[in-house]
């Protein structure tokens, strides 16, 4: 299983939010490159980079951070936050991201996102499914749709998407454990995709459970920054 550490960026700094709330922001390091290099030195090869300024503004903002991390490390970076146009997608790839992370666009603008899948290749996108009670959530998790996560994923798997991560928004940032049962069901229903669990990881035991149920990867953020998970230990799960 791939361990994918998360770096969330506001004003060029490494931060974490609780349940997507910008008012519950904690700065962990003002130098994201320093954090990324620590991950790389620990043997991790993937990085989940989130532009929170971009997510709020509706266009990519922290592309310079992406450019720096992509040029100074060998990590495979997926980048999301504010990707709303083809120009944004171009910027993300030009600055060194291997995957463009897309969530709400796939819900609100299916036609545009489908065009991107054809234009750039479905394997270049990391589809994010934010979920609350098995329904897709959007708009900073404030709005829950009536779209079942299973239907959402099936639609895009049919369009060629192979990389998908799912975040149970009721768990994210709380360090209370991931939604193992939900992820187990999704893994069983979509055995051929690269499925990544996200949200709630609080310990090595949580990660071991996710590996046991067949997740191909797990995104870990706050648990690392709060010292619940030692990055040196993560190599044993890879």
C-alpha positions in Angstrom: 0.0 0.0 0.0 1.2 3.5 -0.8 1.4 5.9 2.0 0.6 9.4 0.6 1.4 12.2 3.0 -0.7 15.4 2.6 0.6 18.9 2.5 -2.1 21.6 2.5 -1.0 25.1 1.5 -2.3 28.5 2.6 -0.1 31.6 1.8 2.7 29.3 0.8 2.7 27.6 4.3 2.0 24.0 5.3 -1.2 24.0 7.3 -4.1 21.7 8.3 -7.7 22.4 8.6 -10.3 20.6 10.7 -13.2 19.3 8.5 -12.3 21.8 5.8 -13.0 24.8 8.1 -10.6 27.7 7.3 -11.3 29.2 10.7 -9.8 26.0 12.2 -6.4 26.4 10.6 -3.1 25.4 12.2 0.3 26.2 10.7 2.8 23.4 10.9 5.7 24.7 8.9 6.3 27.8 6.8 8.5 25.9 4.4 6.7 23.1 2.5 9.8 22.0 0.8 11.4 21.1 4.2 8.3 19.0 5.0 8.3 17.3 1.6 12.0 16.4 1.9 11.4 14.8 5.3 8.8 12.6 3.7 11.1 11.7 0.8 14.0 11.0 3.2 11.7 8.6 5.0 11.3 6.6 1.8 7.9 7.9 0.8 7.4 8.4 -2.9 4.0 10.0 -3.3 2.7 13.4 -2.2 -0.9 14.8 -2.0 -0.5 18.6 -2.4 -3.6 20.7 -1.8 -3.9 24.4 -2.7 -6.4 25.7 -0.1 -6.1 29.3 -1.4 -6.9 28.0 -4.8 -9.9 26.0 -3.6 -11.3 29.1 -2.0 -10.6 31.4 -4.9 -11.7 29.0 -7.7 -8.3 29.1 -9.5 -4.9 27.7 -8.9 -2.8 30.0 -6.6 0.1 28.1 -5.0 1.6 26.8 -8.3 5.1 28.1 -7.2 5.0 25.7 -4.2 4.2 22.9 -6.6 7.0 23.9 -9.0 9.5 24.0 -6.1 8.5 20.6 -4.7 8.4 19.0 -8.1 11.9 20.3 -9.0 13.6 19.7 -5.7 12.2 16.2 -4.9 11.6 13.1 -6.9 8.1 12.5 -5.3 5.1 11.7 -7.5 2.9 14.7 -6.7 -0.9 15.0 -7.2 -2.1 18.6 -6.9 -5.6 19.9 -6.3 -7.4 22.9 -5.2 -8.9 25.5 -7.6 -8.6 23.5 -10.8 -11.6 24.9 -12.6 -10.4 25.4 -16.2 -8.2 23.9 -18.8 -5.7 26.7 -18.1 -5.5 25.5 -14.5 -4.9 21.9 -15.6 -2.1 23.1 -17.9 -0.5 25.1 -15.1 -0.6 22.1 -12.8 1.0 19.7 -15.3 3.6 22.3 -16.5 4.6 22.9 -12.9 5.4 19.2 -12.4 2.4 17.5 -11.0 1.9 13.9 -12.3 -1.8 13.9 -11.4 -4.4 16.7 -11.3 -6.8 16.2 -8.4 -10.4 17.0 -9.2 -13.4 16.8 -7.0 -16.3 19.3 -7.2 -15.8 19.9 -11.0 -16.6 16.2 -11.6 -19.9 16.8 -9.8 -20.9 20.2 -11.0 -19.3 20.3 -14.4 -19.4 16.8 -15.7 -19.2 17.8 -19.3 -16.1 19.9 -18.8 -14.4 17.3 -16.7 -15.2 14.6 -19.2 -13.6 16.7 -21.9 -10.4 16.9 -19.8 -10.4 13.2 -19.4 -10.3 12.9 -23.2 -7.9 15.8 -23.8 -5.3 14.9 -21.2 -6.0 11.2 -20.6 -8.0 9.8 -17.8 -4.9 8.4 -16.1 -3.6 11.9 -15.5 -6.4 12.7 -13.0 -6.9 11.8 -9.3 -10.7 11.8 -8.7 -11.7 12.9 -5.3 -15.0 11.7 -3.8 -15.9 13.6 -0.7 -18.6 11.6 1.1 -21.1 12.1 3.9 -23.5 9.2 4.7 -22.5 7.6 1.4 -23.6 10.7 -0.6 -21.2 13.0 -2.5 -20.5 16.3 -0.7 -19.3 19.5 -2.4 -18.7 23.1 -1.7 -16.2 22.8 1.1 -18.3 19.9 2.4 -21.1 22.3 3.2 -23.5 20.8 0.6 -24.5 17.2 0.4 -25.9 16.0 -2.9 -28.3 13.1 -3.5 -25.6 11.3 -5.6 -24.6 7.9 -4.2 -20.8 7.5 -4.0 -21.1 4.2 -5.8 -22.9 5.7 -8.8 -20.5 8.6 -8.9 -17.4 6.3 -9.0 -19.0 3.9 -11.5 -19.8 6.7 -13.9 -16.1 7.9 -14.0 -14.6 4.4 -14.0 -16.7 3.8 -17.2 -15.0 7.0 -18.6 -11.5 5.5 -17.9 -10.7 7.0 -14.5 -8.4 4.6 -12.6 -7.2 6.8 -9.7 -9.8 7.6 -7.0 -9.6 8.7 -3.4 -12.5 8.9 -1.0 -12.8 11.1 2.0 -15.5 10.7 4.6 -15.9 14.3 5.6 -17.3 13.4 9.0 -13.9 11.9 9.9 -11.4 14.3 8.3 -9.0 16.1 10.6 -10.6 14.6 13.8 -8.1 11.7 14.3 -10.9 9.4 15.2 -10.1 6.6 12.7 -11.1 6.1 9.1 -14.4 4.8 7.6 -13.1 1.2 7.2 -16.5 -0.4 6.4 -17.2 2.2 3.7 -13.8 1.8 2.1 -14.0 -2.0 2.3 -17.3 -1.9 0.3 -15.8 0.4 -2.3 -12.7 -1.7 -2.7 -14.9 -4.8 -3.2 -17.1 -3.0 -5.7 -14.2 -1.5 -7.7 -11.4 -4.0 -7.4 -9.5 -2.9 -10.5 -9.0 0.8 -9.7 -6.2 2.4 -7.6 -8.4 3.2 -4.6 -7.0 5.5 -1.9 -8.6 6.0 1.6 -8.5 9.5 3.0 -9.6 11.1 6.3 -9.5 10.1 9.9 -6.2 8.1 10.0 -4.9 8.4 13.6 -2.5 5.6 14.0 -0.4 2.9 12.4 -3.2 0.5 13.4 -5.6 2.4 11.2 -3.2 2.2 8.3 -2.8 -1.6 8.8 -6.6 -2.0 8.7 -6.8 -0.1 5.4 -4.0 -2.2 3.9 -5.8 -5.4 5.1 -9.1 -4.5 3.3 -7.2 -3.9 0.0 -6.8 -0.1 -0.2 -4.0 0.6 -2.7 -3.1 3.8 -0.8 -3.9 6.0 2.2 -3.6 9.7 2.5 -2.2 10.8 5.9 -2.0 14.3 7.1 -2.8 15.5 10.6 -1.7 12.2 12.2 1.8 12.8 11.0 1.9 16.5 12.0 0.5 15.8 15.5 3.0 13.0 16.1 0.4 10.2 16.1 2.2 8.5 13.3 6.0 8.4 13.0 7.1 8.8 9.3 10.0 6.5 9.9 7.6 3.7 10.6 5.6 4.2 7.5 8.1 2.5 5.3 7.1 -0.8 6.9 3.6 -0.5 5.3 4.8 0.2 1.8 
